Amino acid sequence: MRRAAHAAMEIHKLIAVESSSAAWAAREALSASLEMGPAAREQAIYQGLLLERLWREIKDTPAARLSQVTYPYED
């Protein structure tokens, strides 16, 4: 479970620098909405895109790719 959380954090960092992606746009919309109050809809959209991106990164060999994606956090 911790490895998956760390992988999501790394994907979140990748999305932050991909200004042409739908996930980046959703992240920006979520950020703007959170400044005004709860943003459940925007959060759900961003989480879905984050999960989709994470799956694309690890789908070929999940265990090995999770280890690679979470490398900075491993002891």
C-alpha positions as CSV (number, residue, x, y, z in Angstrom):
1,M,0.0,0.0,0.0
2,R,2.8,2.4,0.9
3,R,4.6,1.7,-2.4
4,A,1.4,2.6,-4.3
5,A,1.0,5.8,-2.4
6,H,4.6,6.7,-3.2
7,A,4.1,5.9,-6.8
8,A,1.1,8.2,-6.9
9,M,3.2,11.0,-5.4
10,E,5.8,10.6,-8.1
11,I,3.2,10.6,-10.8
12,H,1.7,13.7,-9.3
13,K,5.1,15.4,-9.6
14,L,5.4,14.3,-13.2
15,I,2.0,15.7,-14.0
16,A,3.0,19.0,-12.5
17,V,5.5,19.6,-15.3
18,E,3.4,18.3,-18.2
19,S,1.5,21.5,-19.0
20,S,-0.1,20.1,-22.1
21,S,-1.7,17.1,-20.5
22,A,-5.4,16.7,-19.4
23,A,-4.1,15.6,-16.0
24,W,-2.2,18.9,-15.7
25,A,-5.3,20.9,-16.6
26,A,-7.3,18.9,-14.1
27,R,-4.7,19.5,-11.4
28,E,-4.8,23.2,-12.1
29,A,-8.6,23.2,-11.9
30,L,-8.5,21.4,-8.6
31,S,-6.0,23.8,-7.2
32,A,-8.1,26.8,-8.3
33,S,-11.3,25.3,-6.9
34,L,-9.7,24.4,-3.6
35,E,-8.9,28.1,-3.0
36,M,-12.6,28.8,-3.0
37,G,-13.8,25.8,-1.0
38,P,-14.5,22.1,-1.3
39,A,-13.8,20.7,-4.8
40,A,-15.1,17.1,-4.7
41,R,-15.9,17.0,-8.4
42,E,-12.5,18.4,-9.4
43,Q,-10.7,16.1,-7.0
44,A,-12.5,13.0,-8.4
45,I,-11.6,14.0,-11.9
46,Y,-7.9,14.6,-11.0
47,Q,-7.7,11.3,-9.0
48,G,-9.1,9.4,-12.0
49,L,-6.5,10.9,-14.3
50,L,-3.8,10.3,-11.8
51,L,-4.7,6.7,-11.5
52,E,-5.0,6.3,-15.2
53,R,-1.4,7.7,-15.6
54,L,0.0,5.5,-12.9
55,W,-1.5,2.4,-14.5
56,R,0.0,3.4,-17.9
57,E,3.4,3.6,-16.1
58,I,3.3,0.2,-14.4
59,K,0.9,-2.0,-16.5
60,D,3.5,-4.0,-18.3
61,T,5.3,-5.3,-15.2
62,P,3.5,-3.9,-12.2
63,A,5.8,-5.1,-9.4
64,A,9.0,-4.1,-11.1
65,R,7.6,-0.8,-12.4
66,L,6.3,0.2,-9.0
67,S,9.7,-0.4,-7.6
68,Q,11.2,1.9,-10.2
69,V,8.7,4.6,-9.8
70,T,9.0,4.6,-6.0
71,Y,12.8,4.4,-6.0
72,P,13.3,7.7,-4.2
73,Y,11.3,6.5,-1.2
74,E,12.6,3.0,-0.8
75,D,14.9,2.4,2.2
